[in-house]
Amino acid sequence: MSVSLVPDQPVFMDTNLPLFANLPYKVADESPEAIAFGRKEIDLALHEMPGLEALREEYGASKPLAGARIMGSLHMTIQTAVLIETLTELGAEVRWVSCNIFSTQDHAAAAVVAGPEGKDGQPVFAWKGETLAEYWWCTLQALTWPGDQGANLILDDGGDATLLVHLGAQYEHEGPIPAVSTAGSEEEAVIIQILHDVRAAQGDNFWRPMAAQIRGVSEETTTGVHRLYKMQTEGKLLFPGINVNDSVTKSKFDNVYGCRHSLVDAIMRATDVLISGKRALVCGYGDVGKGSAASLEAQFAKVSVSEVDPICALQACMMGTDVITVEDALEDFDIFVTATGNYNIITADHMSRMKHNAIVCNIGHFDNEIDMAGLEAMVERGELEKIEVKPQVHEWRFKNTTHGPNGGGHSILILAEGRLVNLGCATGHPSLVMSASFTNQTLAQMELHANAESYGKTVTVLSKELDEKVARLHLAKFGVNLTELSQEQADYIDVKVEGPYKPSHYRY
């Protein structure tokens, strides 16, 4: 997508950065030490990511992604660095942003920009601790490629890049852009502002040509997939989407097994609080909630869950886990974890009633499962004090409650400001878990690059054949020796000898 650079253009909001900065990249630390640290961790991670390693071996020579221009919006971690460099080894050009203001590992970003052996790096616009304005500025930079060609594929996590393109194209078609004052949240206000500023700089035919070049998106998360299906239902989807989130080898590995590892890792790094014996509530018992409950149970916490879905609630019962409401837990529980994919699960009123120094964190949906806006409003009214303990760990001290020390106000500890705690306070899921997710992403990008037009404007899950392929690529790491069906056995259960072995509706 070519961009008309505007001389002496004003900076975007409070970023001190021109809207179209024409920068080759922007990261926090380009020091030799950061680059060397990042490169060493990338090398170590690759060994733990056998799926991506296998795709490099299988497709590295044929370059199936030659001609692909992939804009990636996904947590800029060491594991993502391995994904980026796998995509480039398969022939793609790549530009990248993080999809979360706290999740970037700055040494990973530095190493990707420098490139393997210090050359041929990829543009990255990401650093840990971005403001919301900086975050959306970064997204715009990654979407606007130099020259006359723009991205033709998006690799998304949470749907923000897809959202910005769709909103921009929608308002160009309709004419007016809503006023910033109509925004329902701080982040929505930033999005509307960037759309206004782009129109002022580029006119009213910027986003539609960009959208026309994009052949498809592969989406990593439940939230982003929900957005895609909603746009499809409403007839607003501008290009096909592949739902990576619901591949079994993504949803189980990332959402269940990844959270099982990384939730307590984040809580312990952030607080050093003993988890054993503490009462913990996990809000939501879907895949993320199941992994989170298992994570806490492995530390011998006394875990309960809250649920609206009777099937998930029954599953919790079958695991011997109490199903209660948030209100039931407020006075006695020590740790609260949101994992629902919804919003306002834990409200400011809830937190005003929690026991002193209760820990509150989110591993589910973006930043609004916990009512951070409600807390900020209390700060503005003088009812609450926000105290930074260390980056991404804050004490919120209530001034008007009486169940704190000596009958005074109590405090709670909120981790990662309500955003994903495992990425804000730790390093996310381990490499082997992300290998399964990112192998799915790479296969999805290959499929879209080869066959996007055949999908129409629909959302599709990767085939069962590819899902099983992803699993196969990881079995050697665990020393697995698979049983092979005879032809007679395969015929008996009506499958092929080589698979797939389960129907698409099978629930693993």
C-alpha positions in Angstrom: 0.0 0.0 0.0 1.6 3.2 -1.1 1.4 6.2 1.3 1.6 9.9 0.5 4.0 11.3 3.0 2.7 14.6 4.4 5.4 17.2 5.0 5.6 18.5 8.5 2.7 16.3 9.5 1.6 16.6 13.2 2.5 13.9 15.6 -0.2 11.3 16.5 -1.8 12.0 19.8 0.8 11.9 22.6 3.3 9.6 20.8 5.6 12.3 19.6 5.7 10.3 16.3 4.4 11.4 12.9 1.3 9.5 11.8 3.2 8.1 8.8 6.7 8.0 10.1 8.3 6.1 7.2 10.5 4.3 9.7 12.1 0.9 8.8 11.2 -0.4 12.3 10.8 0.8 15.9 11.9 -1.2 18.9 13.1 -0.3 22.4 16.6 -1.7 22.4 19.0 -2.2 19.5 22.1 -2.8 21.6 24.5 -5.6 20.6 23.7 -7.2 24.0 19.9 -7.3 23.4 20.4 -8.6 19.9 22.8 -11.4 21.0 20.4 -12.3 23.9 17.5 -12.5 21.5 19.3 -14.5 18.9 20.5 -17.1 21.5 17.0 -17.5 22.8 15.6 -17.8 19.3 18.1 -20.6 18.6 17.1 -22.4 21.8 13.4 -22.0 21.1 13.7 -23.3 17.5 14.9 -26.6 19.0 11.8 -26.7 21.1 9.5 -25.9 18.1 9.7 -29.1 16.0 6.6 -28.2 13.9 8.2 -25.0 12.6 11.5 -26.8 12.2 9.9 -29.5 10.1 8.1 -26.9 7.9 11.4 -25.3 7.2 12.9 -28.6 6.2 9.9 -29.6 4.1 9.2 -26.3 2.3 12.3 -24.2 2.7 13.6 -25.0 -0.8 10.3 -24.6 -2.7 9.3 -21.2 -1.1 5.5 -21.7 -1.1 5.1 -18.2 0.4 7.1 -16.4 -2.3 5.1 -13.3 -3.2 3.2 -13.3 0.2 3.4 -9.9 2.0 2.3 -10.8 5.6 1.3 -8.2 8.1 1.5 -9.9 11.5 -0.2 -8.6 14.7 0.7 -11.1 17.4 2.7 -11.0 20.7 6.3 -10.1 19.8 8.0 -12.9 21.8 10.9 -15.2 21.2 8.5 -17.9 20.0 6.9 -15.3 17.6 10.4 -14.5 16.3 10.8 -18.2 15.3 7.4 -17.9 13.5 8.5 -14.7 11.7 11.7 -16.2 10.5 9.9 -19.4 9.4 7.6 -17.4 7.3 10.5 -15.6 5.7 12.4 -18.8 5.1 9.3 -20.0 3.2 9.5 -17.0 1.0 7.3 -14.3 2.6 7.9 -10.6 3.3 6.8 -9.7 6.8 6.0 -6.6 8.8 5.1 -7.1 12.5 3.5 -5.5 15.6 2.7 -6.9 19.0 -1.0 -7.4 19.7 -0.6 -6.4 23.4 1.0 -3.3 25.0 2.8 -5.4 27.6 3.7 -8.6 25.8 6.7 -7.7 23.7 10.0 -9.2 24.7 12.4 -6.4 23.7 15.3 -8.6 23.0 13.2 -10.7 20.7 12.1 -7.6 18.7 15.8 -6.5 18.5 16.9 -9.8 17.2 14.2 -10.0 14.5 15.1 -6.5 13.3 18.8 -7.4 13.2 18.1 -10.7 11.4 19.9 -14.0 11.5 23.7 -13.4 11.4 23.0 -9.7 11.8 21.4 -9.1 8.4 18.2 -9.5 6.4 16.0 -8.6 9.4 12.3 -7.9 9.3 10.5 -4.7 10.2 9.1 -4.8 13.7 7.1 -2.0 15.5 6.8 -3.1 19.1 8.1 -2.5 22.6 7.1 -3.5 26.1 4.9 -0.9 27.8 3.4 0.9 24.8 0.6 3.4 25.4 -2.6 2.7 23.6 -1.8 5.5 21.1 1.6 4.0 20.5 0.0 0.6 20.0 -2.3 1.7 17.3 0.4 3.8 15.7 2.5 0.7 15.5 -0.4 -1.2 13.9 -0.7 1.5 11.2 3.0 1.4 10.5 3.0 -2.3 9.9 -0.1 -2.1 7.6 1.5 0.6 5.4 4.2 -0.9 3.4 6.7 1.2 1.4 6.3 1.4 -2.4 3.2 0.7 -4.4 2.4 -2.7 -2.8 0.8 -3.4 0.5 0.1 -6.5 2.6 -1.8 -9.2 0.9 -2.2 -11.4 4.0 -2.8 -10.7 7.7 -1.8 -13.0 10.5 -3.8 -11.7 13.4 -4.2 -12.3 17.2 -7.3 -10.7 18.6 -8.4 -9.2 15.3 -7.1 -5.7 15.8 -5.4 -5.4 12.4 -8.4 -6.8 10.7 -10.7 -4.5 12.7 -8.7 -1.4 11.7 -8.8 -2.2 8.0 -12.5 -3.0 8.1 -13.5 0.1 10.1 -11.4 2.3 7.8 -13.0 0.8 4.6 -16.5 1.0 6.2 -16.3 4.7 7.0 -14.8 5.5 3.6 -17.8 3.8 2.1 -20.3 5.5 4.4 -18.6 8.9 4.4 -18.5 10.3 8.0 -16.3 8.9 10.8 -17.9 9.0 14.2 -16.8 11.7 16.6 -14.1 10.7 19.1 -16.5 11.9 21.8 -18.9 9.0 20.9 -16.3 6.3 21.9 -17.3 3.9 24.6 -13.8 3.3 25.9 -10.3 4.9 25.9 -9.1 2.4 23.3 -12.1 3.0 21.0 -11.3 6.7 21.2 -7.8 6.1 20.0 -9.1 3.9 17.1 -11.5 6.6 16.0 -8.8 9.3 16.3 -6.4 7.4 14.1 -9.1 7.0 11.5 -9.7 10.7 11.5 -6.0 11.5 11.3 -5.5 9.1 8.4 -8.3 10.7 6.5 -6.9 14.2 7.1 -3.5 13.0 5.8 -4.5 10.7 3.0 -8.1 11.5 2.0 -11.1 9.2 1.9 -9.7 6.4 -0.4 -6.9 5.0 1.7 -8.4 1.9 3.4 -10.5 0.5 0.6 -7.5 -0.1 -1.8 -5.6 -1.6 1.2 -8.5 -4.0 1.9 -8.8 -4.9 -1.7 -5.2 -6.1 -1.8 -5.6 -8.3 1.3 -6.5 -11.9 0.2 -7.1 -13.3 3.7 -6.4 -13.5 7.4 -5.5 -16.3 9.8 -6.8 -15.6 13.3 -5.2 -16.9 16.5 -7.7 -16.3 19.3 -11.3 -16.8 20.4 -12.0 -13.0 20.4 -10.7 -12.5 16.9 -12.5 -15.5 15.6 -15.8 -14.2 17.2 -15.3 -10.9 15.4 -14.7 -12.7 12.0 -17.8 -14.9 12.3 -19.9 -11.8 13.3 -18.7 -9.9 10.2 -19.4 -12.9 8.0 -22.9 -13.2 9.4 -23.5 -9.5 8.9 -22.1 -9.6 5.3 -19.3 -7.2 6.2 -16.3 -9.6 5.9 -14.0 -8.2 3.2 -11.7 -11.2 2.7 -11.6 -14.9 3.8 -10.5 -15.9 7.3 -9.0 -19.1 8.6 -9.9 -19.8 12.2 -6.7 -21.1 13.6 -8.0 -20.9 17.2 -10.3 -23.9 16.8 -7.8 -26.3 15.3 -7.5 -28.9 18.0 -3.7 -28.6 18.0 -4.1 -24.9 18.8 -7.0 -24.8 21.2 -5.8 -27.6 23.4 -2.1 -26.9 23.3 -2.3 -23.1 23.6 -5.5 -22.6 25.6 -5.4 -25.7 27.9 -1.8 -26.8 28.2 -0.2 -23.4 27.7 -2.3 -21.8 30.4 -1.6 -24.8 32.6 2.1 -23.8 32.5 2.1 -20.1 32.3 -0.6 -18.8 34.7 1.2 -19.8 37.9 4.5 -18.8 36.3 3.1 -15.2 35.9 1.6 -15.0 39.4 4.7 -16.2 41.1 7.0 -13.9 39.1 4.7 -11.0 39.9 4.1 -11.5 43.6 6.3 -14.3 45.0 3.1 -15.3 47.0 2.8 -18.9 48.0 -0.1 -20.4 46.0 -0.4 -23.7 47.9 -3.3 -23.7 50.3 -4.8 -20.4 49.0 -8.3 -20.1 47.8 -8.5 -19.3 44.1 -11.4 -18.6 41.8 -11.2 -19.1 38.0 -13.9 -17.3 36.2 -14.8 -19.5 33.2 -14.2 -23.1 32.6 -13.7 -23.3 28.9 -10.3 -24.4 27.5 -8.4 -21.4 29.0 -10.3 -21.9 32.3 -9.5 -25.6 32.4 -5.8 -24.9 31.9 -5.8 -22.2 34.5 -7.6 -24.3 37.1 -5.1 -27.1 36.5 -2.3 -24.7 36.8 -3.4 -23.6 40.3 -4.4 -27.1 41.4 -0.8 -28.2 40.5 0.3 -25.8 43.2 -2.3 -27.3 45.6 -4.4 -24.2 45.7 -8.1 -24.7 46.7 -9.7 -23.9 43.4 -13.3 -23.1 42.5 -14.7 -21.9 39.3 -17.6 -19.7 38.1 -19.6 -20.6 35.0 -22.7 -19.7 33.0 -22.5 -22.7 30.7 -24.1 -25.8 32.3 -22.0 -28.2 30.3 -18.7 -26.6 31.4 -20.1 -26.4 35.0 -20.8 -30.1 34.9 -17.3 -30.8 33.6 -15.9 -28.9 36.6 -18.1 -31.0 38.9 -16.6 -34.2 37.3 -13.2 -32.8 38.2 -14.2 -32.4 41.8 -14.2 -28.6 41.5 -16.8 -26.4 43.2 -18.8 -24.2 41.0 -19.8 -20.9 42.7 -20.4 -17.3 41.7 -17.9 -14.4 42.0 -20.1 -13.0 44.8 -19.7 -16.2 46.8 -15.9 -15.8 46.7 -15.4 -12.1 47.5 -14.7 -12.2 51.2 -12.7 -15.4 51.5 -10.7 -16.0 48.4 -7.1 -15.0 47.8 -6.7 -15.2 44.0 -9.1 -14.3 41.2 -8.4 -15.2 37.6 -10.7 -14.2 34.7 -10.8 -16.6 31.7 -14.2 -16.1 30.1 -13.8 -14.1 26.9 -16.5 -11.7 28.2 -16.3 -8.3 29.9 -16.9 -6.8 33.4 -16.6 -10.2 35.0 -14.9 -8.7 38.0 -16.3 -5.2 38.7 -15.0 -2.3 40.8 -17.7 -3.1 43.3 -16.5 -6.7 43.5 -13.0 -5.6 44.2 -14.1 -3.1 46.9 -15.4 -6.2 48.8 -12.4 -8.5 48.4 -10.2 -9.5 51.3 -7.0 -7.4 51.9 -4.3 -8.0 49.3 -6.3 -10.4 47.1 -4.6 -10.9 43.8 -6.7 -10.2 40.7 -5.5 -11.1 37.1 -6.8 -11.9 33.7 -5.7 -14.6 31.2 -8.7 -14.4 29.0 -10.0 -11.6 26.9 -7.9 -8.4 26.3 -8.2 -5.9 29.1 -11.9 -5.6 30.1 -12.7 -8.8 31.9 -11.6 -6.8 34.9 -13.3 -3.5 35.3 -10.2 -1.3 35.1 -12.3 1.7 33.8 -14.4 1.5 37.0 -11.2 1.6 39.1 -9.8 4.5 37.2 -13.1 6.4 37.8 -12.7 5.8 41.5 -9.2 7.2 41.4 -10.5 10.3 39.8 -13.1 10.7 42.5 -10.5 10.3 45.2 -11.8 7.0 46.5 -8.9 4.8 45.5 -5.1 5.1 45.2 -3.1 3.3 42.5 0.5 2.4 43.6 3.0 0.8 41.3 4.8 -2.0 43.1 6.9 -2.8 40.0 6.1 -2.7 36.2 2.8 -4.5 35.6 2.1 -5.0 39.3 0.0 -2.5 41.1 -1.6 -2.1 44.5 -5.0 -0.5 44.5 -5.7 0.9 47.9 -9.4 1.6 48.8 -9.7 4.7 51.0 -13.3 4.2 52.3 -13.5 0.5 53.2 -13.0 -0.8 56.7 -11.9 -4.4 56.3 -8.2 -3.6 55.8 -5.4 -3.5 58.4 -6.5 -2.0 61.7 -10.1 -1.4 60.4 -8.9 0.8 57.6 -9.0 0.6 53.8 -8.0 -2.6 52.2 -5.9 -3.2 49.1 -5.9 -5.5 46.1 -3.1 -6.4 43.8 -3.9 -6.3 40.0 -1.4 -7.9 37.6 -0.6 -6.6 34.1 -3.3 -3.9 34.5 -6.0 -6.4 33.7 -4.4 -7.6 30.5 -3.0 -11.0 29.8 -1.1 -11.8 32.9 1.0 -14.6 31.4 2.5 -12.3 28.8 2.5 -9.1 30.9 4.2 -10.6 34.0 5.9 -13.6 32.5 7.0 -14.8 29.0 3.8 -16.5 27.8 3.5 -20.1 26.9 6.5 -22.3 26.4 8.1 -22.8 23.0 6.8 -26.4 22.5 3.2 -25.3 23.1 3.6 -22.3 20.7 5.1 -24.6 18.1 1.7 -26.3 17.7 -0.1 -22.9 17.4 2.4 -21.4 15.0 2.6 -24.5 12.8 -1.1 -24.0 12.3 -0.6 -20.4 11.5 2.1 -21.1 9.0 -0.1 -23.8 7.3 -3.0 -21.4 7.3 -0.9 -18.7 5.6 0.3 -21.2 3.0 -3.3 -22.2 2.3 -4.5 -18.6 1.9 -1.6 -17.7 -0.3 -2.3 -20.6 -2.6 -6.1 -20.8 -2.6 -7.6 -17.7 -0.9 -10.1 -17.0 -3.8 -11.6 -20.4 -3.5 -12.9 -19.6 0.0 -15.0 -16.6 -0.8 -15.7 -14.2 2.1 -16.1 -16.9 4.7 -14.4 -18.2 7.9 -13.0 -21.7 7.8 -11.2 -24.0 10.2 -8.1 -25.9 8.9 -8.8 -29.4 7.6 -8.6 -32.4 9.9 -5.8 -33.7 7.7 -3.7 -30.6 8.5 -4.6 -30.7 12.2 -3.3 -34.3 12.4 -0.2 -33.3 10.5 0.6 -30.6 13.1 0.3 -33.2 15.8 2.5 -35.7 13.9 5.2 -33.1 13.5 5.5 -32.9 17.3 5.3 -36.6 18.3 9.0 -37.3 17.9 9.8 -34.7 20.6 7.9 -36.9 23.1 9.3 -40.3 21.9 6.0 -41.4 20.6 5.7 -44.7 18.6 2.3 -44.6 16.9 0.3 -47.7 16.2 -0.6 -48.2 12.6 -4.0 -49.5 11.4 -4.2 -52.4 9.1 -6.4 -51.9 6.0 -9.0 -54.2 7.5 -9.1 -52.2 10.7 -9.3 -48.9 8.8 -12.2 -50.3 6.7 -14.0 -51.5 9.8 -14.2 -48.0 11.3 -14.5 -46.4 7.8 -11.3 -44.2 7.8 -8.2 -44.2 5.7 -5.1 -46.0 7.0 -3.2 -42.6 7.0 -6.1 -40.7 8.6 -7.8 -38.5 9.5 -9.1 -40.7 12.3 -11.9 -38.6 13.8 -14.9 -36.8 12.1 -14.8 -33.0 12.2 -17.5 -32.9 14.9 -15.5 -35.1 17.3 -14.7 -33.3 20.7 -11.3 -34.1 21.9 
